[in-house]
Structures are given as C-alpha cells and as structure tokens.
Amino acid sequence: MISEFAATLGSSFPDCESMIATTAAMYAATGASADVDVKVMSETASEATLFSTYIGSGKCGTIHLTSTNDGWILTEQSEGCAR
C-alpha cells in the first residue's frame, strides 16, 4: 500500500504509521468521515480476511492480511467492492 501511494500521489512514507496518519488527515481535510466498520470474516495464525465499510460513504472492501515476522501486512488479494 505504501508503494501504491508513492506511485499514485508521488508521496513516500517511511512506515505504515505515517501513511495512516496522512490518510486520516486527508479524510479530515475533505470533511469526509474516516469512521469504518470492520468485521473479521476469517482468521488463522497466519492469515486474516476482514470486510470493511466506510460509514459515511458506504464504500467497502475485503482486506486480506498475512502474518510476517514483523507483523501483519496487506496482500494483493485485498480489493474494493464492485459498484
């Protein structure tokens, strides 16, 4: 996700925390709500699948995570809902 932001926005982030803080600031600047409902669809010790819906816009998506030695990371299997 960090590399997607860099490619799309020309911005680079040193870590996920910086990316999350910047994303939250972008939501706040546009007046959009960053409130999200997240449900765990499945979970094992090495993988998890979540379903998220942004409360204000209704935009949704499936988030697929995999466990690494450094923590959890998003995978390419994550995708937005078809509209």
mmCIF file of the N, C-alpha and C atoms, coordinates in Angstrom:
data_MODEL
# 
_entry.id   MODEL 
# 
loop_
_atom_site.group_PDB 
_atom_site.id 
_atom_site.type_symbol 
_atom_site.label_atom_id 
_atom_site.label_alt_id 
_atom_site.label_comp_id 
_atom_site.label_asym_id 
_atom_site.label_entity_id 
_atom_site.label_seq_id 
_atom_site.pdbx_PDB_ins_code 
_atom_site.Cartn_x 
_atom_site.Cartn_y 
_atom_site.Cartn_z 
_atom_site.occupancy 
_atom_site.B_iso_or_equiv 
_atom_site.pdbx_formal_charge 
_atom_site.auth_seq_id 
_atom_site.auth_comp_id 
_atom_site.auth_asym_id 
_atom_site.auth_atom_id 
_atom_site.pdbx_PDB_model_num 
ATOM 1   N N  . MET A 1 1  ? 0.816   -1.183  0.000  1.00 0.00 ? 1  MET A N  1 
ATOM 2   C CA . MET A 1 1  ? 0.000   0.000   0.000  1.00 0.00 ? 1  MET A CA 1 
ATOM 3   C C  . MET A 1 1  ? 0.866   1.257   0.000  1.00 0.00 ? 1  MET A C  1 
ATOM 4   N N  . ILE A 1 2  ? 1.964   1.212   0.730  1.00 0.00 ? 2  ILE A N  1 
ATOM 5   C CA . ILE A 1 2  ? 2.877   2.358   0.761  1.00 0.00 ? 2  ILE A CA 1 
ATOM 6   C C  . ILE A 1 2  ? 3.394   2.644   -0.641 1.00 0.00 ? 2  ILE A C  1 
ATOM 7   N N  . SER A 1 3  ? 3.746   1.594   -1.397 1.00 0.00 ? 3  SER A N  1 
ATOM 8   C CA . SER A 1 3  ? 4.254   1.805   -2.756 1.00 0.00 ? 3  SER A CA 1 
ATOM 9   C C  . SER A 1 3  ? 3.156   2.319   -3.682 1.00 0.00 ? 3  SER A C  1 
ATOM 10  N N  . GLU A 1 4  ? 1.883   1.914   -3.452 1.00 0.00 ? 4  GLU A N  1 
ATOM 11  C CA . GLU A 1 4  ? 0.773   2.429   -4.253 1.00 0.00 ? 4  GLU A CA 1 
ATOM 12  C C  . GLU A 1 4  ? 0.601   3.927   -4.035 1.00 0.00 ? 4  GLU A C  1 
ATOM 13  N N  . PHE A 1 5  ? 0.699   4.384   -2.794 1.00 0.00 ? 5  PHE A N  1 
ATOM 14  C CA . PHE A 1 5  ? 0.615   5.813   -2.513 1.00 0.00 ? 5  PHE A CA 1 
ATOM 15  C C  . PHE A 1 5  ? 1.754   6.556   -3.212 1.00 0.00 ? 5  PHE A C  1 
ATOM 16  N N  . ALA A 1 6  ? 2.936   6.002   -3.143 1.00 0.00 ? 6  ALA A N  1 
ATOM 17  C CA . ALA A 1 6  ? 4.085   6.653   -3.774 1.00 0.00 ? 6  ALA A CA 1 
ATOM 18  C C  . ALA A 1 6  ? 3.872   6.780   -5.278 1.00 0.00 ? 6  ALA A C  1 
ATOM 19  N N  . ALA A 1 7  ? 3.383   5.725   -5.905 1.00 0.00 ? 7  ALA A N  1 
ATOM 20  C CA . ALA A 1 7  ? 3.162   5.743   -7.350 1.00 0.00 ? 7  ALA A CA 1 
ATOM 21  C C  . ALA A 1 7  ? 2.018   6.682   -7.731 1.00 0.00 ? 7  ALA A C  1 
ATOM 22  N N  . THR A 1 8  ? 0.952   6.697   -6.947 1.00 0.00 ? 8  THR A N  1 
ATOM 23  C CA . THR A 1 8  ? -0.226  7.486   -7.270 1.00 0.00 ? 8  THR A CA 1 
ATOM 24  C C  . THR A 1 8  ? -0.073  8.955   -6.900 1.00 0.00 ? 8  THR A C  1 
ATOM 25  N N  . LEU A 1 9  ? 0.427   9.220   -5.699 1.00 0.00 ? 9  LEU A N  1 
ATOM 26  C CA . LEU A 1 9  ? 0.498   10.585  -5.186 1.00 0.00 ? 9  LEU A CA 1 
ATOM 27  C C  . LEU A 1 9  ? 1.885   11.207  -5.288 1.00 0.00 ? 9  LEU A C  1 
ATOM 28  N N  . GLY A 1 10 ? 2.875   10.403  -5.597 1.00 0.00 ? 10 GLY A N  1 
ATOM 29  C CA . GLY A 1 10 ? 4.233   10.918  -5.608 1.00 0.00 ? 10 GLY A CA 1 
ATOM 30  C C  . GLY A 1 10 ? 4.753   11.157  -4.203 1.00 0.00 ? 10 GLY A C  1 
ATOM 31  N N  . SER A 1 11 ? 4.090   10.573  -3.215 1.00 0.00 ? 11 SER A N  1 
ATOM 32  C CA . SER A 1 11 ? 4.482   10.725  -1.818 1.00 0.00 ? 11 SER A CA 1 
ATOM 33  C C  . SER A 1 11 ? 5.108   9.434   -1.336 1.00 0.00 ? 11 SER A C  1 
ATOM 34  N N  . SER A 1 12 ? 6.085   9.554   -0.478 1.00 0.00 ? 12 SER A N  1 
ATOM 35  C CA . SER A 1 12 ? 6.657   8.351   0.114  1.00 0.00 ? 12 SER A CA 1 
ATOM 36  C C  . SER A 1 12 ? 6.492   8.434   1.629  1.00 0.00 ? 12 SER A C  1 
ATOM 37  N N  . PHE A 1 13 ? 6.297   7.290   2.235  1.00 0.00 ? 13 PHE A N  1 
ATOM 38  C CA . PHE A 1 13 ? 6.112   7.205   3.672  1.00 0.00 ? 13 PHE A CA 1 
ATOM 39  C C  . PHE A 1 13 ? 7.149   6.241   4.229  1.00 0.00 ? 13 PHE A C  1 
ATOM 40  N N  . PRO A 1 14 ? 7.758   6.593   5.338  1.00 0.00 ? 14 PRO A N  1 
ATOM 41  C CA . PRO A 1 14 ? 8.768   5.705   5.915  1.00 0.00 ? 14 PRO A CA 1 
ATOM 42  C C  . PRO A 1 14 ? 8.173   4.450   6.551  1.00 0.00 ? 14 PRO A C  1 
ATOM 43  N N  . ASP A 1 15 ? 6.876   4.517   6.915  1.00 0.00 ? 15 ASP A N  1 
ATOM 44  C CA . ASP A 1 15 ? 6.257   3.379   7.597  1.00 0.00 ? 15 ASP A CA 1 
ATOM 45  C C  . ASP A 1 15 ? 4.736   3.478   7.522  1.00 0.00 ? 15 ASP A C  1 
ATOM 46  N N  . CYS A 1 16 ? 4.068   2.429   7.954  1.00 0.00 ? 16 CYS A N  1 
ATOM 47  C CA . CYS A 1 16 ? 2.601   2.386   7.909  1.00 0.00 ? 16 CYS A CA 1 
ATOM 48  C C  . CYS A 1 16 ? 1.968   3.452   8.807  1.00 0.00 ? 16 CYS A C  1 
ATOM 49  N N  . GLU A 1 17 ? 2.580   3.720   9.950  1.00 0.00 ? 17 GLU A N  1 
ATOM 50  C CA . GLU A 1 17 ? 2.017   4.705   10.861 1.00 0.00 ? 17 GLU A CA 1 
ATOM 51  C C  . GLU A 1 17 ? 1.927   6.073   10.193 1.00 0.00 ? 17 GLU A C  1 
ATOM 52  N N  . SER A 1 18 ? 2.957   6.453   9.448  1.00 0.00 ? 18 SER A N  1 
ATOM 53  C CA . SER A 1 18 ? 2.953   7.734   8.734  1.00 0.00 ? 18 SER A CA 1 
ATOM 54  C C  . SER A 1 18 ? 1.887   7.747   7.649  1.00 0.00 ? 18 SER A C  1 
ATOM 55  N N  . MET A 1 19 ? 1.745   6.634   6.944  1.00 0.00 ? 19 MET A N  1 
ATOM 56  C CA . MET A 1 19 ? 0.742   6.534   5.896  1.00 0.00 ? 19 MET A CA 1 
ATOM 57  C C  . MET A 1 19 ? -0.662  6.657   6.490  1.00 0.00 ? 19 MET A C  1 
ATOM 58  N N  . ILE A 1 20 ? -0.916  6.000   7.611  1.00 0.00 ? 20 ILE A N  1 
ATOM 59  C CA . ILE A 1 20 ? -2.230  6.051   8.248  1.00 0.00 ? 20 ILE A CA 1 
ATOM 60  C C  . ILE A 1 20 ? -2.531  7.468   8.734  1.00 0.00 ? 20 ILE A C  1 
ATOM 61  N N  . ALA A 1 21 ? -1.565  8.125   9.339  1.00 0.00 ? 21 ALA A N  1 
ATOM 62  C CA . ALA A 1 21 ? -1.767  9.495   9.817  1.00 0.00 ? 21 ALA A CA 1 
ATOM 63  C C  . ALA A 1 21 ? -2.059  10.444  8.660  1.00 0.00 ? 21 ALA A C  1 
ATOM 64  N N  . THR A 1 22 ? -1.354  10.284  7.550  1.00 0.00 ? 22 THR A N  1 
ATOM 65  C CA . THR A 1 22 ? -1.573  11.132  6.378  1.00 0.00 ? 22 THR A CA 1 
ATOM 66  C C  . THR A 1 22 ? -2.939  10.871  5.765  1.00 0.00 ? 22 THR A C  1 
ATOM 67  N N  . THR A 1 23 ? -3.327  9.610   5.674  1.00 0.00 ? 23 THR A N  1 
ATOM 68  C CA . THR A 1 23 ? -4.640  9.262   5.134  1.00 0.00 ? 23 THR A CA 1 
ATOM 69  C C  . THR A 1 23 ? -5.745  9.853   6.007  1.00 0.00 ? 23 THR A C  1 
ATOM 70  N N  . ALA A 1 24 ? -5.616  9.756   7.313  1.00 0.00 ? 24 ALA A N  1 
ATOM 71  C CA . ALA A 1 24 ? -6.610  10.323  8.225  1.00 0.00 ? 24 ALA A CA 1 
ATOM 72  C C  . ALA A 1 24 ? -6.699  11.836  8.046  1.00 0.00 ? 24 ALA A C  1 
ATOM 73  N N  . ALA A 1 25 ? -5.564  12.484  7.848  1.00 0.00 ? 25 ALA A N  1 
ATOM 74  C CA . ALA A 1 25 ? -5.554  13.938  7.637  1.00 0.00 ? 25 ALA A CA 1 
ATOM 75  C C  . ALA A 1 25 ? -6.244  14.303  6.324  1.00 0.00 ? 25 ALA A C  1 
ATOM 76  N N  . MET A 1 26 ? -6.069  13.472  5.284  1.00 0.00 ? 26 MET A N  1 
ATOM 77  C CA . MET A 1 26 ? -6.739  13.735  4.006  1.00 0.00 ? 26 MET A CA 1 
ATOM 78  C C  . MET A 1 26 ? -8.251  13.619  4.171  1.00 0.00 ? 26 MET A C  1 
ATOM 79  N N  . TYR A 1 27 ? -8.716  12.608  4.886  1.00 0.00 ? 27 TYR A N  1 
ATOM 80  C CA . TYR A 1 27 ? -10.157 12.484  5.144  1.00 0.00 ? 27 TYR A CA 1 
ATOM 81  C C  . TYR A 1 27 ? -10.661 13.718  5.884  1.00 0.00 ? 27 TYR A C  1 
ATOM 82  N N  . ALA A 1 28 ? -9.952  14.118  6.922  1.00 0.00 ? 28 ALA A N  1 
ATOM 83  C CA . ALA A 1 28 ? -10.379 15.264  7.720  1.00 0.00 ? 28 ALA A CA 1 
ATOM 84  C C  . ALA A 1 28 ? -10.400 16.546  6.885  1.00 0.00 ? 28 ALA A C  1 
ATOM 85  N N  . ALA A 1 29 ? -9.415  16.733  6.009  1.00 0.00 ? 29 ALA A N  1 
ATOM 86  C CA . ALA A 1 29 ? -9.325  17.942  5.191  1.00 0.00 ? 29 ALA A CA 1 
ATOM 87  C C  . ALA A 1 29 ? -10.491 18.066  4.217  1.00 0.00 ? 29 ALA A C  1 
ATOM 88  N N  . THR A 1 30 ? -11.016 16.957  3.761  1.00 0.00 ? 30 THR A N  1 
ATOM 89  C CA . THR A 1 30 ? -12.131 16.992  2.812  1.00 0.00 ? 30 THR A CA 1 
ATOM 90  C C  . THR A 1 30 ? -13.487 16.948  3.514  1.00 0.00 ? 30 THR A C  1 
ATOM 91  N N  . GLY A 1 31 ? -13.468 16.810  4.820  1.00 0.00 ? 31 GLY A N  1 
ATOM 92  C CA . GLY A 1 31 ? -14.711 16.734  5.570  1.00 0.00 ? 31 GLY A CA 1 
ATOM 93  C C  . GLY A 1 31 ? -15.342 15.354  5.539  1.00 0.00 ? 31 GLY A C  1 
ATOM 94  N N  . ALA A 1 32 ? -14.675 14.393  4.909  1.00 0.00 ? 32 ALA A N  1 
ATOM 95  C CA . ALA A 1 32 ? -15.202 13.028  4.835  1.00 0.00 ? 32 ALA A CA 1 
ATOM 96  C C  . ALA A 1 32 ? -14.948 12.308  6.150  1.00 0.00 ? 32 ALA A C  1 
ATOM 97  N N  . SER A 1 33 ? -15.841 11.433  6.479  1.00 0.00 ? 33 SER A N  1 
ATOM 98  C CA . SER A 1 33 ? -15.689 10.651  7.703  1.00 0.00 ? 33 SER A CA 1 
ATOM 99  C C  . SER A 1 33 ? -14.729 9.492   7.458  1.00 0.00 ? 33 SER A C  1 
ATOM 100 N N  . ALA A 1 34 ? -13.844 9.268   8.385  1.00 0.00 ? 34 ALA A N  1 
ATOM 101 C CA . ALA A 1 34 ? -12.933 8.133   8.314  1.00 0.00 ? 34 ALA A CA 1 
ATOM 102 C C  . ALA A 1 34 ? -13.450 6.980   9.171  1.00 0.00 ? 34 ALA A C  1 
ATOM 103 N N  . ASP A 1 35 ? -14.673 7.126   9.707  1.00 0.00 ? 35 ASP A N  1 
ATOM 104 C CA . ASP A 1 35 ? -15.261 6.062   10.524 1.00 0.00 ? 35 ASP A CA 1 
ATOM 105 C C  . ASP A 1 35 ? -15.483 4.828   9.664  1.00 0.00 ? 35 ASP A C  1 
ATOM 106 N N  . VAL A 1 36 ? -15.091 3.698   10.178 1.00 0.00 ? 36 VAL A N  1 
ATOM 107 C CA . VAL A 1 36 ? -15.186 2.459   9.407  1.00 0.00 ? 36 VAL A CA 1 
ATOM 108 C C  . VAL A 1 36 ? -15.690 1.330   10.296 1.00 0.00 ? 36 VAL A C  1 
ATOM 109 N N  . ASP A 1 37 ? -16.495 0.461   9.707  1.00 0.00 ? 37 ASP A N  1 
ATOM 110 C CA . ASP A 1 37 ? -16.964 -0.745  10.378 1.00 0.00 ? 37 ASP A CA 1 
ATOM 111 C C  . ASP A 1 37 ? -16.146 -1.902  9.824  1.00 0.00 ? 37 ASP A C  1 
ATOM 112 N N  . VAL A 1 38 ? -15.511 -2.665  10.694 1.00 0.00 ? 38 VAL A N  1 
ATOM 113 C CA . VAL A 1 38 ? -14.661 -3.778  10.256 1.00 0.00 ? 38 VAL A CA 1 
ATOM 114 C C  . VAL A 1 38 ? -15.158 -5.067  10.895 1.00 0.00 ? 38 VAL A C  1 
ATOM 115 N N  . LYS A 1 39 ? -15.376 -6.068  10.056 1.00 0.00 ? 39 LYS A N  1 
ATOM 116 C CA . LYS A 1 39 ? -15.797 -7.381  10.539 1.00 0.00 ? 39 LYS A CA 1 
ATOM 117 C C  . LYS A 1 39 ? -14.748 -8.417  10.142 1.00 0.00 ? 39 LYS A C  1 
ATOM 118 N N  . VAL A 1 40 ? -14.427 -9.319  11.051 1.00 0.00 ? 40 VAL A N  1 
ATOM 119 C CA . VAL A 1 40 ? -13.496 -10.408 10.756 1.00 0.00 ? 40 VAL A CA 1 
ATOM 120 C C  . VAL A 1 40 ? -14.276 -11.497 10.024 1.00 0.00 ? 40 VAL A C  1 
ATOM 121 N N  . MET A 1 41 ? -13.853 -11.805 8.797  1.00 0.00 ? 41 MET A N  1 
ATOM 122 C CA . MET A 1 41 ? -14.510 -12.845 8.001  1.00 0.00 ? 41 MET A CA 1 
ATOM 123 C C  . MET A 1 41 ? -13.902 -14.213 8.312  1.00 0.00 ? 41 MET A C  1 
ATOM 124 N N  . SER A 1 42 ? -12.567 -14.248 8.402  1.00 0.00 ? 42 SER A N  1 
ATOM 125 C CA . SER A 1 42 ? -11.857 -15.482 8.758  1.00 0.00 ? 42 SER A CA 1 
ATOM 126 C C  . SER A 1 42 ? -10.522 -15.101 9.372  1.00 0.00 ? 42 SER A C  1 
ATOM 127 N N  . GLU A 1 43 ? -9.997  -16.016 10.190 1.00 0.00 ? 43 GLU A N  1 
ATOM 128 C CA . GLU A 1 43 ? -8.735  -15.725 10.878 1.00 0.00 ? 43 GLU A CA 1 
ATOM 129 C C  . GLU A 1 43 ? -8.042  -17.025 11.265 1.00 0.00 ? 43 GLU A C  1 
ATOM 130 N N  . THR A 1 44 ? -6.763  -17.097 10.932 1.00 0.00 ? 44 THR A N  1 
ATOM 131 C CA . THR A 1 44 ? -5.902  -18.176 11.400 1.00 0.00 ? 44 THR A CA 1 
ATOM 132 C C  . THR A 1 44 ? -4.665  -17.519 11.989 1.00 0.00 ? 44 THR A C  1 
ATOM 133 N N  . ALA A 1 45 ? -3.721  -18.318 12.432 1.00 0.00 ? 45 ALA A N  1 
ATOM 134 C CA . ALA A 1 45 ? -2.483  -17.759 12.984 1.00 0.00 ? 45 ALA A CA 1 
ATOM 135 C C  . ALA A 1 45 ? -1.652  -17.043 11.924 1.00 0.00 ? 45 ALA A C  1 
ATOM 136 N N  . SER A 1 46 ? -1.851  -17.392 10.637 1.00 0.00 ? 46 SER A N  1 
ATOM 137 C CA . SER A 1 46 ? -1.015  -16.818 9.585  1.00 0.00 ? 46 SER A CA 1 
ATOM 138 C C  . SER A 1 46 ? -1.747  -15.925 8.596  1.00 0.00 ? 46 SER A C  1 
ATOM 139 N N  . GLU A 1 47 ? -3.092  -15.945 8.587  1.00 0.00 ? 47 GLU A N  1 
ATOM 140 C CA . GLU A 1 47 ? -3.856  -15.130 7.639  1.00 0.00 ? 47 GLU A CA 1 
ATOM 141 C C  . GLU A 1 47 ? -5.151  -14.634 8.274  1.00 0.00 ? 47 GLU A C  1 
ATOM 142 N N  . ALA A 1 48 ? -5.622  -13.504 7.787  1.00 0.00 ? 48 ALA A N  1 
ATOM 143 C CA . ALA A 1 48 ? -6.922  -12.985 8.226  1.00 0.00 ? 48 ALA A CA 1 
ATOM 144 C C  . ALA A 1 48 ? -7.578  -12.281 7.048  1.00 0.00 ? 48 ALA A C  1 
ATOM 145 N N  . THR A 1 49 ? -8.900  -12.373 6.991  1.00 0.00 ? 49 THR A N  1 
ATOM 146 C CA . THR A 1 49 ? -9.668  -11.646 5.983  1.00 0.00 ? 49 THR A CA 1 
ATOM 147 C C  . THR A 1 49 ? -10.703 -10.817 6.719  1.00 0.00 ? 49 THR A C  1 
ATOM 148 N N  . LEU A 1 50 ? -10.720 -9.524  6.414  1.00 0.00 ? 50 LEU A N  1 
ATOM 149 C CA . LEU A 1 50 ? -11.633 -8.583  7.044  1.00 0.00 ? 50 LEU A CA 1 
ATOM 150 C C  . LEU A 1 50 ? -12.548 -7.992  5.974  1.00 0.00 ? 50 LEU A C  1 
ATOM 151 N N  . PHE A 1 51 ? -13.729 -7.526  6.374  1.00 0.00 ? 51 PHE A N  1 
ATOM 152 C CA . PHE A 1 51 ? -14.610 -6.796  5.475  1.00 0.00 ? 51 PHE A CA 1 
ATOM 153 C C  . PHE A 1 51 ? -14.832 -5.441  6.110  1.00 0.00 ? 51 PHE A C  1 
ATOM 154 N N  . SER A 1 52 ? -14.517 -4.365  5.372  1.00 0.00 ? 52 SER A N  1 
ATOM 155 C CA . SER A 1 52 ? -14.644 -3.028  5.927  1.00 0.00 ? 52 SER A CA 1 
ATOM 156 C C  . SER A 1 52 ? -15.634 -2.205  5.114  1.00 0.00 ? 52 SER A C  1 
ATOM 157 N N  . THR A 1 53 ? -16.361 -1.345  5.826  1.00 0.00 ? 53 THR A N  1 
ATOM 158 C CA . THR A 1 53 ? -17.293 -0.419  5.189  1.00 0.00 ? 53 THR A CA 1 
ATOM 159 C C  . THR A 1 53 ? -17.095 0.953   5.813  1.00 0.00 ? 53 THR A C  1 
ATOM 160 N N  . TYR A 1 54 ? -16.824 1.969   4.965  1.00 0.00 ? 54 TYR A N  1 
ATOM 161 C CA . TYR A 1 54 ? -16.745 3.341   5.460  1.00 0.00 ? 54 TYR A CA 1 
ATOM 162 C C  . TYR A 1 54 ? -18.163 3.811   5.730  1.00 0.00 ? 54 TYR A C  1 
ATOM 163 N N  . ILE A 1 55 ? -18.422 4.252   6.955  1.00 0.00 ? 55 ILE A N  1 
ATOM 164 C CA . ILE A 1 55 ? -19.764 4.589   7.405  1.00 0.00 ? 55 ILE A CA 1 
ATOM 165 C C  . ILE A 1 55 ? -20.370 5.721   6.563  1.00 0.00 ? 55 ILE A C  1 
ATOM 166 N N  . GLY A 1 56 ? -19.643 6.770   6.349  1.00 0.00 ? 56 GLY A N  1 
ATOM 167 C CA . GLY A 1 56 ? -20.182 7.938   5.654  1.00 0.00 ? 56 GLY A CA 1 
ATOM 168 C C  . GLY A 1 56 ? -20.491 7.714   4.188  1.00 0.00 ? 56 GLY A C  1 
ATOM 169 N N  . SER A 1 57 ? -19.634 6.995   3.482  1.00 0.00 ? 57 SER A N  1 
ATOM 170 C CA . SER A 1 57 ? -19.788 6.853   2.033  1.00 0.00 ? 57 SER A CA 1 
ATOM 171 C C  . SER A 1 57 ? -20.387 5.522   1.606  1.00 0.00 ? 57 SER A C  1 
ATOM 172 N N  . GLY A 1 58 ? -20.298 4.526   2.479  1.00 0.00 ? 58 GLY A N  1 
ATOM 173 C CA . GLY A 1 58 ? -20.762 3.195   2.114  1.00 0.00 ? 58 GLY A CA 1 
ATOM 174 C C  . GLY A 1 58 ? -19.759 2.411   1.289  1.00 0.00 ? 58 GLY A C  1 
ATOM 175 N N  . LYS A 1 59 ? -18.606 3.017   0.980  1.00 0.00 ? 59 LYS A N  1 
ATOM 176 C CA . LYS A 1 59 ? -17.564 2.295   0.242  1.00 0.00 ? 59 LYS A CA 1 
ATOM 177 C C  . LYS A 1 59 ? -17.093 1.124   1.091  1.00 0.00 ? 59 LYS A C  1 
ATOM 178 N N  . CYS A 1 60 ? -16.804 0.015   0.419  1.00 0.00 ? 60 CYS A N  1 
ATOM 179 C CA . CYS A 1 60 ? -16.440 -1.169  1.176  1.00 0.00 ? 60 CYS A CA 1 
ATOM 180 C C  . CYS A 1 60 ? -15.341 -1.955  0.475  1.00 0.00 ? 60 CYS A C  1 
ATOM 181 N N  . GLY A 1 61 ? -14.826 -2.946  1.158  1.00 0.00 ? 61 GLY A N  1 
ATOM 182 C CA . GLY A 1 61 ? -13.788 -3.775  0.573  1.00 0.00 ? 61 GLY A CA 1 
ATOM 183 C C  . GLY A 1 61 ? -13.395 -4.928  1.467  1.00 0.00 ? 61 GLY A C  1 
ATOM 184 N N  . THR A 1 62 ? -12.734 -5.871  0.851  1.00 0.00 ? 62 THR A N  1 
ATOM 185 C CA . THR A 1 62 ? -12.191 -7.020  1.557  1.00 0.00 ? 62 THR A CA 1 
ATOM 186 C C  . THR A 1 62 ? -10.704 -6.761  1.780  1.00 0.00 ? 62 THR A C  1 
ATOM 187 N N  . ILE A 1 63 ? -10.265 -6.961  3.001  1.00 0.00 ? 63 ILE A N  1 
ATOM 188 C CA . ILE A 1 63 ? -8.867  -6.742  3.358  1.00 0.00 ? 63 ILE A CA 1 
ATOM 189 C C  . ILE A 1 63 ? -8.271  -8.096  3.713  1.00 0.00 ? 63 ILE A C  1 
ATOM 190 N N  . HIS A 1 64 ? -7.253  -8.494  2.977  1.00 0.00 ? 64 HIS A N  1 
ATOM 191 C CA . HIS A 1 64 ? -6.591  -9.766  3.258  1.00 0.00 ? 64 HIS A CA 1 
ATOM 192 C C  . HIS A 1 64 ? -5.229  -9.464  3.858  1.00 0.00 ? 64 HIS A C  1 
ATOM 193 N N  . LEU A 1 65 ? -4.954  -10.053 5.001  1.00 0.00 ? 65 LEU A N  1 
ATOM 194 C CA . LEU A 1 65 ? -3.702  -9.839  5.719  1.00 0.00 ? 65 LEU A CA 1 
ATOM 195 C C  . LEU A 1 65 ? -2.953  -11.158 5.854  1.00 0.00 ? 65 LEU A C  1 
ATOM 196 N N  . THR A 1 66 ? -1.648  -11.064 5.846  1.00 0.00 ? 66 THR A N  1 
ATOM 197 C CA . THR A 1 66 ? -0.825  -12.237 6.115  1.00 0.00 ? 66 THR A CA 1 
ATOM 198 C C  . THR A 1 66 ? 0.199   -11.877 7.190  1.00 0.00 ? 66 THR A C  1 
ATOM 199 N N  . SER A 1 67 ? 0.520   -12.833 8.008  1.00 0.00 ? 67 SER A N  1 
ATOM 200 C CA . SER A 1 67 ? 1.442   -12.620 9.114  1.00 0.00 ? 67 SER A CA 1 
ATOM 201 C C  . SER A 1 67 ? 2.882   -12.786 8.641  1.00 0.00 ? 67 SER A C  1 
ATOM 202 N N  . THR A 1 68 ? 3.744   -11.889 9.116  1.00 0.00 ? 68 THR A N  1 
ATOM 203 C CA . THR A 1 68 ? 5.181   -11.982 8.851  1.00 0.00 ? 68 THR A CA 1 
ATOM 204 C C  . THR A 1 68 ? 5.904   -11.904 10.188 1.00 0.00 ? 68 THR A C  1 
ATOM 205 N N  . ASN A 1 69 ? 7.197   -12.008 10.157 1.00 0.00 ? 69 ASN A N  1 
ATOM 206 C CA . ASN A 1 69 ? 7.976   -11.871 11.394 1.00 0.00 ? 69 ASN A CA 1 
ATOM 207 C C  . ASN A 1 69 ? 7.840   -10.475 12.000 1.00 0.00 ? 69 ASN A C  1 
ATOM 208 N N  . ASP A 1 70 ? 7.529   -9.476  11.146 1.00 0.00 ? 70 ASP A N  1 
ATOM 209 C CA . ASP A 1 70 ? 7.418   -8.096  11.609 1.00 0.00 ? 70 ASP A CA 1 
ATOM 210 C C  . ASP A 1 70 ? 5.992   -7.679  11.952 1.00 0.00 ? 70 ASP A C  1 
ATOM 211 N N  . GLY A 1 71 ? 5.013   -8.549  11.719 1.00 0.00 ? 71 GLY A N  1 
ATOM 212 C CA . GLY A 1 71 ? 3.615   -8.209  11.989 1.00 0.00 ? 71 GLY A CA 1 
ATOM 213 C C  . GLY A 1 71 ? 2.738   -8.576  10.804 1.00 0.00 ? 71 GLY A C  1 
ATOM 214 N N  . TRP A 1 72 ? 1.598   -7.944  10.689 1.00 0.00 ? 72 TRP A N  1 
ATOM 215 C CA . TRP A 1 72 ? 0.632   -8.230  9.630  1.00 0.00 ? 72 TRP A CA 1 
ATOM 216 C C  . TRP A 1 72 ? 0.817   -7.265  8.469  1.00 0.00 ? 72 TRP A C  1 
ATOM 217 N N  . ILE A 1 73 ? 0.669   -7.773  7.232  1.00 0.00 ? 73 ILE A N  1 
ATOM 218 C CA . ILE A 1 73 ? 0.749   -6.918  6.049  1.00 0.00 ? 73 ILE A CA 1 
ATOM 219 C C  . ILE A 1 73 ? -0.454  -7.185  5.143  1.00 0.00 ? 73 ILE A C  1 
ATOM 220 N N  . LEU A 1 74 ? -0.859  -6.161  4.396  1.00 0.00 ? 74 LEU A N  1 
ATOM 221 C CA . LEU A 1 74 ? -1.912  -6.301  3.387  1.00 0.00 ? 74 LEU A CA 1 
ATOM 222 C C  . LEU A 1 74 ? -1.372  -7.084  2.210  1.00 0.00 ? 74 LEU A C  1 
ATOM 223 N N  . THR A 1 75 ? -2.218  -7.887  1.591  1.00 0.00 ? 75 THR A N  1 
ATOM 224 C CA . THR A 1 75 ? -1.783  -8.631  0.412  1.00 0.00 ? 75 THR A CA 1 
ATOM 225 C C  . THR A 1 75 ? -2.508  -8.127  -0.831 1.00 0.00 ? 75 THR A C  1 
ATOM 226 N N  . GLU A 1 76 ? -2.075  -8.607  -1.978 1.00 0.00 ? 76 GLU A N  1 
ATOM 227 C CA . GLU A 1 76 ? -2.691  -8.237  -3.246 1.00 0.00 ? 76 GLU A CA 1 
ATOM 228 C C  . GLU A 1 76 ? -4.106  -8.792  -3.373 1.00 0.00 ? 76 GLU A C  1 
ATOM 229 N N  . GLN A 1 77 ? -4.504  -9.671  -2.497 1.00 0.00 ? 77 GLN A N  1 
ATOM 230 C CA . GLN A 1 77 ? -5.858  -10.216 -2.529 1.00 0.00 ? 77 GLN A CA 1 
ATOM 231 C C  . GLN A 1 77 ? -6.889  -9.254  -1.967 1.00 0.00 ? 77 GLN A C  1 
ATOM 232 N N  . SER A 1 78 ? -6.448  -8.150  -1.372 1.00 0.00 ? 78 SER A N  1 
ATOM 233 C CA . SER A 1 78 ? -7.354  -7.125  -0.859 1.00 0.00 ? 78 SER A CA 1 
ATOM 234 C C  . SER A 1 78 ? -7.968  -6.398  -2.053 1.00 0.00 ? 78 SER A C  1 
ATOM 235 N N  . GLU A 1 79 ? -9.269  -6.094  -1.963 1.00 0.00 ? 79 GLU A N  1 
ATOM 236 C CA . GLU A 1 79 ? -9.920  -5.405  -3.072 1.00 0.00 ? 79 GLU A CA 1 
ATOM 237 C C  . GLU A 1 79 ? -11.174 -4.676  -2.610 1.00 0.00 ? 79 GLU A C  1 
ATOM 238 N N  . GLY A 1 80 ? -11.539 -3.658  -3.373 1.00 0.00 ? 80 GLY A N  1 
ATOM 239 C CA . GLY A 1 80 ? -12.756 -2.910  -3.091 1.00 0.00 ? 80 GLY A CA 1 
ATOM 240 C C  . GLY A 1 80 ? -13.976 -3.675  -3.595 1.00 0.00 ? 80 GLY A C  1 
ATOM 241 N N  . CYS A 1 81 ? -15.142 -3.267  -3.101 1.00 0.00 ? 81 CYS A N  1 
ATOM 242 C CA . CYS A 1 81 ? -16.400 -3.871  -3.539 1.00 0.00 ? 81 CYS A CA 1 
ATOM 243 C C  . CYS A 1 81 ? -16.729 -3.404  -4.955 1.00 0.00 ? 81 CYS A C  1 
ATOM 244 N N  . ALA A 1 82 ? -17.348 -4.257  -5.726 1.00 0.00 ? 82 ALA A N  1 
ATOM 245 C CA . ALA A 1 82 ? -17.795 -3.883  -7.065 1.00 0.00 ? 82 ALA A CA 1 
ATOM 246 C C  . ALA A 1 82 ? -18.961 -2.916  -6.923 1.00 0.00 ? 82 ALA A C  1 
ATOM 247 N N  . ARG A 1 83 ? -18.974 -1.929  -7.758 1.00 0.00 ? 83 ARG A N  1 
ATOM 248 C CA . ARG A 1 83 ? -20.066 -0.931  -7.722 1.00 0.00 ? 83 ARG A CA 1 
ATOM 249 C C  . ARG A 1 83 ? -20.708 -0.850  -9.067 1.00 0.00 ? 83 ARG A C  1 
# 
